Amino acid sequence: MSLPTTEQEEITAKAGFHSLFKNQQFMALWIAQIFSQFADRAVFVLFVAVLTAGGTATIAGRHFGAAQLTSDLYVAFTIPAILLSPLAGVYVDRWSNKAVLCISNFVRAALVCLIGAPFIKESPVAAFGLAFLISIGSQFFAPAESSSIPRLVKKEELYAANSLFFTTMMIALGFGFAIGDPIVSATGIGKAPYAVACGFFFAGLFVLRIKDNKRVVRHENLWWEDLRIGIAYIANNAIVFKAILKITFLFSTMITLNVIAVALSQQVMHLEASKFGYIVAAAGVGMGIGNFIVGHYLAHVNPSLMAHRGFGLLGLFMSLLGSLGFIQEYVFPSIGMHGVYFNGPLMFFPLLLAAMIGLSSAFVAVPTQSLLQASIPEDMRGKVFAAQNTAMSAASTIPVVLAGISADNIPGGVSTTLLIVGLPTLVMGLVNHARSAERIKRLDAGK
């Protein structure tokens, strides 16, 4: 059964990370996530290395350059996330979570080993097909993992548990791609697939240590009927629906920052495009710090209020980051600082703001995901978390397409783009925080 609304909104957590580190079941799942996340990022780099090894490739008589091949590869990884996640969620609820986690990791490990095969190196179409299959395995792993967390930890530990998982996710997002190139350089394209496959293999081994306490029930419904039930559950449950919207919007905003980080490093910091990793890394570090603060010190705060505060801070710091470009273009020259940019010692300011953006996002992600996990009955978790993954993947395509175009073409470039995203986010956070605070005040007065 789902929790009553008032109980859902008053989830408190007095337990910190200490009890989690003693929980061998949770630790096994968390370590499995670490191996899986980093391997998942390294796989993309490995495919890029294989596809671009010859500079260009021919598909149906047409020549494709490295940029086009990389773009098509991204599409091959994204399609399953958008189309197949809901179906995966249905079967995650029907099957043993432990079995799904193990099989998805071991299957991905086996498929990754094929990347070095001659027919993959010689055929971009075969490479895209293999990437598609690997991505299918990821669509089963993600909802099964999210569904397992509330079964392995106590309700009061959900904040700390999710803070650890989001920290890992952001570190992998910021640094995961960076490990791909050293692996390829150290082992060569021929052996690199086996090294990356070890990540998925070790993840599968750690998941084997998890006690599967999921009750297996025989289902007579057809899969599309279960899918309809899952969609109806989300649509009719305001708390779940709003939580998914918040996570999706947050993910889309953070993806926007990653996409325009290249333009930010060039236009504001006047660095080479390849240095954009500094910005992404700063945001990842900030989110790691924010996750720790939320999980350890702020678990008593109402999750709705904390999320809206997080959106307000996120919008504020994105707007401040966007203002740096206008400061160096108009303010610096007016005070005799011609040719001064935000690099060298002044690089501290954009990196600090990027870190604060990451920290603010933790104020949204941790309480919202914890509330979501505590609100959903066990037999619905797979469908709900798969729907969340679908929404996040679909939303990520919008900033990937629009943010780069905006940063390169509109007046003010990346600075204007950040203000376009940041200012509405700031206003939305402030307005919704005021509404939530008033609603909670009325509920308290009625008790």
LOSE-153509 format. One record per residue (C-alpha): x, y negated, z. Coordinates in Angstrom, 2 decimals, m for minus. Example, Ala and Ser with C-alpha at 12.3 -4.5 7.8 and 13.67 -1.06 7.14 Angstrom:
2
SITE       x       y       z
SITE   12.30    4.50    7.80
SITE   13.67    1.06    7.14
This chain:
447
SITE       x       y       z
SITE    0.00    0.00    0.00
SITE    1.13   m3.54   m0.61
SITE    1.68   m5.86    2.28
SITE   m0.92   m8.51    3.18
SITE   m0.23  m11.91    1.68
SITE    0.72  m13.55    4.96
SITE    3.09  m10.74    5.80
SITE    4.66  m10.87    2.35
SITE    5.36  m14.56    2.74
SITE    6.81  m14.21    6.22
SITE    9.42  m11.53    5.56
SITE   12.17  m12.06    8.08
SITE   15.52  m10.43    8.37
SITE   17.56  m10.46   11.51
SITE   19.85   m7.73   10.31
SITE   22.87   m8.88    8.36
SITE   25.40   m7.01    6.29
SITE   26.80   m5.00    9.18
SITE   23.95   m2.48    9.23
SITE   24.04   m2.16    5.43
SITE   27.71   m1.21    5.43
SITE   26.83    1.64    7.80
SITE   24.09    2.87    5.45
SITE   25.86    5.46    3.30
SITE   22.85    5.85    0.99
SITE   22.74    2.15    0.19
SITE   26.51    1.88   m0.14
SITE   26.53    4.71   m2.68
SITE   23.90    2.90   m4.76
SITE   25.73   m0.42   m4.49
SITE   29.09    1.06   m5.53
SITE   27.33    2.79   m8.43
SITE   25.96   m0.60   m9.48
SITE   29.45   m2.10   m9.42
SITE   30.85    0.56  m11.74
SITE   27.80    0.45  m14.00
SITE   27.64   m3.36  m14.29
SITE   31.30   m3.78  m15.19
SITE   31.21   m0.86  m17.62
SITE   28.10   m2.32  m19.24
SITE   29.91   m5.63  m19.89
SITE   33.09   m3.93  m21.06
SITE   31.10   m1.85  m23.58
SITE   30.06   m5.00  m25.44
SITE   33.69   m6.16  m25.67
SITE   34.71   m2.71  m26.86
SITE   32.12   m2.76  m29.65
SITE   33.27   m6.24  m30.69
SITE   36.87   m5.00  m30.86
SITE   35.88   m2.03  m33.02
SITE   33.61   m4.02  m35.33
SITE   36.05   m6.90  m35.86
SITE   39.23   m4.83  m36.12
SITE   39.20   m5.23  m39.91
SITE   38.15   m8.88  m39.86
SITE   35.05   m8.30  m42.03
SITE   32.66   m5.42  m42.70
SITE   30.35   m4.47  m45.54
SITE   26.70   m3.59  m44.96
SITE   24.48   m2.80  m47.95
SITE   26.95   m4.51  m50.25
SITE   27.12   m7.71  m48.19
SITE   30.21   m8.90  m46.35
SITE   29.81   m9.89  m42.71
SITE   32.32  m11.85  m40.66
SITE   33.19  m11.40  m36.99
SITE   30.64  m13.96  m35.75
SITE   27.76  m12.36  m37.65
SITE   28.77   m8.88  m36.52
SITE   28.86  m10.02  m32.89
SITE   25.44  m11.64  m33.24
SITE   23.96   m8.48  m34.76
SITE   25.52   m6.44  m31.98
SITE   23.80   m8.65  m29.38
SITE   20.49   m8.00  m31.13
SITE   21.12   m4.24  m31.10
SITE   21.64   m4.36  m27.33
SITE   18.65   m6.66  m26.74
SITE   15.90   m4.92  m28.76
SITE   15.57   m1.95  m26.36
SITE   15.43   m4.33  m23.41
SITE   12.45   m6.13  m24.93
SITE   10.58   m3.23  m26.54
SITE   11.37   m0.16  m24.44
SITE   11.68   m1.43  m20.85
SITE    7.91   m1.18  m20.17
SITE    7.86    2.43  m21.36
SITE   10.95    3.21  m19.29
SITE    9.21    1.77  m16.24
SITE    6.28    4.16  m16.65
SITE    8.56    7.19  m16.55
SITE   10.73    5.79  m13.75
SITE    7.58    5.87  m11.60
SITE    6.82    9.44  m12.68
SITE   10.27   10.95  m12.32
SITE   12.80   11.23   m9.54
SITE   14.72    7.95   m9.21
SITE   17.90    9.84   m8.37
SITE   17.60   11.96  m11.51
SITE   16.97    8.89  m13.68
SITE   19.99    7.07  m12.22
SITE   22.30   10.06  m12.66
SITE   21.19   11.00  m16.16
SITE   21.25    7.42  m17.47
SITE   24.83    6.99  m16.27
SITE   26.13   10.32  m17.53
SITE   24.39    9.92  m20.90
SITE   25.83    6.42  m21.33
SITE   29.28    7.75  m20.43
SITE   28.98   10.40  m23.15
SITE   27.72    7.91  m25.74
SITE   30.49    5.40  m24.98
SITE   33.08    8.09  m25.70
SITE   31.77    8.15  m29.28
SITE   32.71    4.51  m29.93
SITE   36.23    5.54  m30.91
SITE   34.98    8.15  m33.39
SITE   35.97    7.52  m37.04
SITE   32.36    7.31  m38.30
SITE   31.67    4.50  m35.80
SITE   34.79    2.56  m36.78
SITE   33.98    2.87  m40.48
SITE   30.23    2.13  m40.31
SITE   28.84   m1.01  m38.62
SITE   25.34    0.43  m39.00
SITE   26.38    3.50  m37.00
SITE   27.95    1.22  m34.38
SITE   24.73   m0.79  m34.07
SITE   22.76    2.45  m33.75
SITE   25.07    3.69  m30.99
SITE   24.77    0.34  m29.18
SITE   20.99    0.70  m29.41
SITE   21.12    4.16  m27.78
SITE   23.43    2.98  m24.99
SITE   21.09    0.07  m24.29
SITE   18.16    2.51  m23.97
SITE   20.02    4.20  m21.11
SITE   20.42    0.83  m19.39
SITE   16.65    0.22  m19.58
SITE   16.05    3.32  m17.46
SITE   18.86    2.57  m15.02
SITE   17.79   m0.98  m14.11
SITE   14.19   m0.35  m12.89
SITE   15.22    2.88  m11.15
SITE   17.94    0.99   m9.29
SITE   15.61   m1.85   m8.23
SITE   12.98    0.68   m7.17
SITE   15.50    2.54   m5.00
SITE   16.66   m0.41   m2.89
SITE   13.50   m0.77   m0.73
SITE   13.51    3.00   m0.14
SITE   17.09    3.07    1.10
SITE   17.04    0.05    3.42
SITE   14.70   m1.30    6.05
SITE   12.43   m4.20    5.22
SITE   14.43   m6.54    7.43
SITE   17.57   m5.64    5.44
SITE   16.16   m6.54    2.01
SITE   17.63  m10.06    2.01
SITE   21.13   m8.81    2.73
SITE   20.76   m5.90    0.29
SITE   19.62   m8.11   m2.58
SITE   22.30  m10.69   m1.84
SITE   24.93   m7.98   m2.35
SITE   23.33   m6.76   m5.57
SITE   22.95  m10.26   m7.02
SITE   26.53  m11.09   m6.04
SITE   27.75   m8.04   m7.94
SITE   25.58   m8.93  m10.93
SITE   26.92  m12.48  m11.11
SITE   30.53  m11.39  m10.67
SITE   30.05   m8.89  m13.47
SITE   28.38  m11.56  m15.60
SITE   31.24  m13.97  m14.99
SITE   34.19  m11.59  m15.05
SITE   32.86   m8.35  m16.53
SITE   33.52   m9.37  m20.12
SITE   37.05  m10.42  m19.12
SITE   38.07   m6.86  m18.22
SITE   37.21   m5.53  m21.66
SITE   40.14   m7.10  m23.46
SITE   42.80   m5.88  m20.97
SITE   41.37   m2.36  m21.23
SITE   41.55   m2.41  m25.03
SITE   45.03   m3.95  m24.94
SITE   46.37   m1.44  m22.42
SITE   44.86    1.73  m23.90
SITE   44.23    0.87  m27.54
SITE   40.89    1.03  m29.34
SITE   41.17    4.80  m29.66
SITE   41.44    5.48  m25.91
SITE   39.56    2.47  m24.53
SITE   36.13    4.15  m24.89
SITE   37.19    6.89  m22.46
SITE   38.42    4.33  m19.94
SITE   35.12    2.40  m20.11
SITE   33.10    5.63  m19.99
SITE   34.74    6.39  m16.64
SITE   32.81    3.44  m15.17
SITE   29.47    5.05  m16.01
SITE   30.75    8.47  m14.99
SITE   31.83    7.27  m11.53
SITE   28.50    5.46  m11.16
SITE   26.72    8.76  m11.80
SITE   28.88   10.54   m9.24
SITE   28.08    7.99   m6.52
SITE   24.36    8.19   m7.27
SITE   24.57   11.95   m6.64
SITE   25.18   11.11   m2.99
SITE   21.80    9.40   m2.64
SITE   19.08   11.36   m0.92
SITE   16.08   11.27   m3.21
SITE   13.10   10.76   m0.91
SITE   10.75    9.82   m3.72
SITE    7.58   11.91   m3.70
SITE    7.11   13.49   m7.11
SITE    3.46   13.39   m8.18
SITE    1.94   15.12  m11.19
SITE    0.49   12.49  m13.55
SITE   m2.31   13.28  m15.97
SITE   m2.57    9.80  m17.52
SITE   m1.12    9.14  m20.93
SITE    1.86    6.82  m20.83
SITE    0.00    3.90  m22.39
SITE   m2.69    4.18  m19.72
SITE   m0.05    3.92  m17.01
SITE    1.46    0.99  m18.87
SITE   m1.94   m0.73  m18.96
SITE   m2.35   m0.15  m15.21
SITE    1.07   m1.70  m14.58
SITE    0.32   m4.78  m16.68
SITE   m3.06   m5.19  m14.97
SITE   m1.42   m4.91  m11.57
SITE    1.02   m7.71  m12.38
SITE   m1.67   m9.93  m13.92
SITE   m4.03   m9.52  m10.94
SITE   m1.39   m9.91   m8.21
SITE   m0.54  m13.60   m7.93
SITE    2.47  m13.06   m5.66
SITE    4.07  m10.50   m7.99
SITE    3.26  m12.51  m11.12
SITE    4.74  m15.73   m9.70
SITE    7.84  m13.90   m8.44
SITE    8.53  m12.47  m11.90
SITE    8.06  m15.93  m13.44
SITE   10.55  m17.44  m10.98
SITE   13.20  m14.78  m11.61
SITE   12.70  m15.05  m15.37
SITE   12.98  m18.85  m15.37
SITE   16.07  m18.68  m13.17
SITE   17.70  m16.11  m15.45
SITE   16.90  m18.21  m18.51
SITE   18.42  m21.29  m16.86
SITE   21.63  m19.48  m15.88
SITE   21.95  m18.02  m19.37
SITE   21.64  m21.57  m20.70
SITE   24.62  m22.60  m18.57
SITE   26.65  m19.66  m19.89
SITE   25.77  m20.49  m23.49
SITE   26.67  m24.19  m23.28
SITE   29.76  m23.62  m21.14
SITE   31.87  m23.64  m24.32
SITE   30.52  m27.05  m25.37
SITE   30.84  m28.30  m21.78
SITE   34.52  m27.39  m21.64
SITE   35.13  m29.19  m24.96
SITE   32.95  m32.29  m24.66
SITE   33.22  m33.09  m20.94
SITE   36.42  m31.44  m19.74
SITE   38.27  m31.84  m23.08
SITE   39.69  m28.34  m22.85
SITE   40.00  m25.59  m25.43
SITE   36.79  m23.66  m26.05
SITE   38.45  m20.52  m24.70
SITE   38.63  m22.15  m21.26
SITE   34.84  m22.01  m20.77
SITE   35.40  m19.07  m18.41
SITE   36.37  m21.52  m15.67
SITE   32.80  m22.86  m15.61
SITE   31.17  m19.42  m15.65
SITE   33.55  m18.18  m12.96
SITE   32.82  m21.22  m10.76
SITE   29.08  m20.57  m11.05
SITE   29.65  m16.92  m10.17
SITE   31.70  m17.81   m7.11
SITE   29.02  m20.28   m6.04
SITE   26.30  m17.69   m6.35
SITE   28.37  m15.21   m4.36
SITE   28.71  m17.74   m1.55
SITE   25.02  m18.60   m1.78
SITE   24.03  m14.94   m1.63
SITE   26.06  m14.52    1.55
SITE   24.53  m17.61    3.16
SITE   20.98  m16.56    2.30
SITE   21.43  m12.95    3.31
SITE   23.22  m13.72    6.57
SITE   21.79  m17.00    7.84
SITE   18.56  m18.00    6.05
SITE   16.48  m14.84    6.07
SITE   14.05  m16.42    8.55
SITE   13.04  m19.15    6.05
SITE    9.79  m18.66    4.17
SITE   10.77  m17.12    0.78
SITE    8.45  m19.38   m1.22
SITE    9.83  m22.55    0.36
SITE   13.42  m21.37   m0.07
SITE   12.87  m20.57   m3.75
SITE   11.39  m23.99   m4.48
SITE   14.25  m25.67   m2.61
SITE   16.61  m23.63   m4.72
SITE   14.95  m24.81   m7.94
SITE   15.12  m28.42   m6.73
SITE   18.83  m28.11   m5.97
SITE   19.42  m26.25   m9.23
SITE   17.81  m29.08  m11.21
SITE   19.72  m31.71   m9.22
SITE   23.15  m30.19   m9.79
SITE   22.47  m29.44  m13.48
SITE   21.45  m33.09  m13.92
SITE   24.58  m34.28  m12.11
SITE   26.71  m32.01  m14.28
SITE   25.02  m33.46  m17.36
SITE   25.67  m37.01  m16.17
SITE   29.45  m36.47  m16.20
SITE   29.57  m36.83  m19.98
SITE   27.85  m40.21  m19.84
SITE   30.08  m41.31  m16.95
SITE   33.26  m40.67  m18.94
SITE   31.78  m42.28  m22.08
SITE   30.28  m45.43  m20.56
SITE   31.32  m45.89  m16.91
SITE   35.02  m45.06  m17.13
SITE   35.72  m47.54  m20.00
SITE   33.81  m50.30  m18.18
SITE   36.17  m50.04  m15.20
SITE   39.36  m49.85  m17.23
SITE   39.68  m46.05  m17.34
SITE   39.78  m45.60  m21.12
SITE   40.71  m42.09  m22.24
SITE   40.11  m40.56  m18.81
SITE   38.23  m37.25  m18.89
SITE   37.14  m34.63  m16.41
SITE   40.26  m32.49  m16.72
SITE   43.40  m32.20  m14.66
SITE   42.59  m33.21  m11.05
SITE   39.15  m34.49  m12.13
SITE   38.26  m30.96  m13.27
SITE   37.34  m30.42   m9.63
SITE   34.01  m32.25  m10.13
SITE   32.48  m30.19  m12.99
SITE   33.72  m26.97  m11.39
SITE   32.24  m27.98   m8.03
SITE   28.89  m28.78   m9.65
SITE   28.95  m25.46  m11.53
SITE   29.60  m23.69   m8.21
SITE   26.69  m25.58   m6.61
SITE   24.46  m24.51   m9.48
SITE   25.38  m20.90   m8.74
SITE   24.81  m21.42   m5.02
SITE   21.39  m22.97   m5.67
SITE   20.35  m20.04   m7.85
SITE   20.96  m17.68   m4.92
SITE   18.31  m19.60   m2.96
SITE   15.84  m18.54   m5.64
SITE   17.01  m15.04   m6.56
SITE   17.49  m13.37   m3.18
SITE   14.22  m14.32   m1.42
SITE   12.12  m13.89   m4.58
SITE   13.50  m10.43   m5.41
SITE   13.20   m9.35   m1.76
SITE    9.60  m10.52   m1.63
SITE    8.88   m8.69   m4.87
SITE   10.36   m5.42   m3.61
SITE    8.47   m5.63   m0.32
SITE    5.16   m6.40   m2.06
SITE    5.00   m3.57   m4.58
SITE    3.77   m0.05   m3.70
SITE    6.32    2.65   m4.49
SITE    4.32    4.19   m7.35
SITE    4.26    0.82   m9.18
SITE    7.84   m0.34   m8.73
SITE    9.26    1.13  m11.93
SITE    6.58   m0.46  m14.11
SITE    6.87   m3.85  m12.41
SITE   10.67   m4.02  m12.47
SITE   10.73   m2.84  m16.07
SITE    8.31   m5.64  m16.95
SITE   10.61   m8.05  m15.14
SITE   13.59   m6.81  m17.18
SITE   11.57   m7.26  m20.39
SITE   10.65  m10.83  m19.46
SITE   14.26  m11.66  m18.57
SITE   15.62  m10.19  m21.80
SITE   13.01  m11.96  m23.93
SITE   13.62  m15.24  m22.12
SITE   17.37  m14.99  m22.65
SITE   16.93  m15.16  m26.43
SITE   15.45  m18.66  m26.23
SITE   18.45  m20.45  m24.64
SITE   20.88  m18.40  m26.74
SITE   19.29  m19.85  m29.87
SITE   18.32  m23.36  m28.73
SITE   20.96  m24.37  m26.19
SITE   23.90  m24.02  m28.54
SITE   22.11  m25.92  m31.32
SITE   21.10  m28.68  m28.90
SITE   24.59  m29.05  m27.39
SITE   26.18  m29.40  m30.82
SITE   23.64  m31.59  m32.62
SITE   21.56  m33.93  m30.45
SITE   22.89  m37.32  m29.24
SITE   24.81  m36.87  m26.02
SITE   25.45  m33.22  m26.85
SITE   25.87  m30.93  m23.87
SITE   25.19  m33.73  m21.37
SITE   21.76  m34.44  m22.83
SITE   21.02  m30.72  m22.98
SITE   21.79  m30.32  m19.28
SITE   19.54  m33.27  m18.43
SITE   16.73  m31.83  m20.56
SITE   16.91  m28.62  m18.53
SITE   17.88  m30.09  m15.16
SITE   15.43  m32.96  m14.66
SITE   12.21  m30.93  m15.23
SITE   13.61  m28.19  m12.98
SITE   14.26  m30.76  m10.24
SITE   10.74  m32.21  m10.49
SITE    9.17  m28.75  m10.61
SITE   11.07  m27.68   m7.50
SITE   10.09  m30.78   m5.51
SITE    6.41  m30.65   m6.49
SITE    6.01  m26.93   m5.82
SITE    7.89  m27.21   m2.53
SITE    5.48  m29.91   m1.36
SITE    2.50  m27.77   m2.40
SITE    3.84  m24.67   m0.67
SITE    4.66  m26.57    2.50
SITE    1.13  m28.00    2.60
SITE   m0.45  m24.59    2.00
SITE    1.64  m22.99    4.76
SITE    0.71  m25.85    7.08
SITE   m2.98  m25.22    6.43
SITE   m2.58  m21.49    7.04
SITE   m0.80  m22.14   10.33
SITE   m3.51  m24.59   11.38
SITE   m6.19  m21.99   10.65
SITE   m4.63  m19.35   12.88
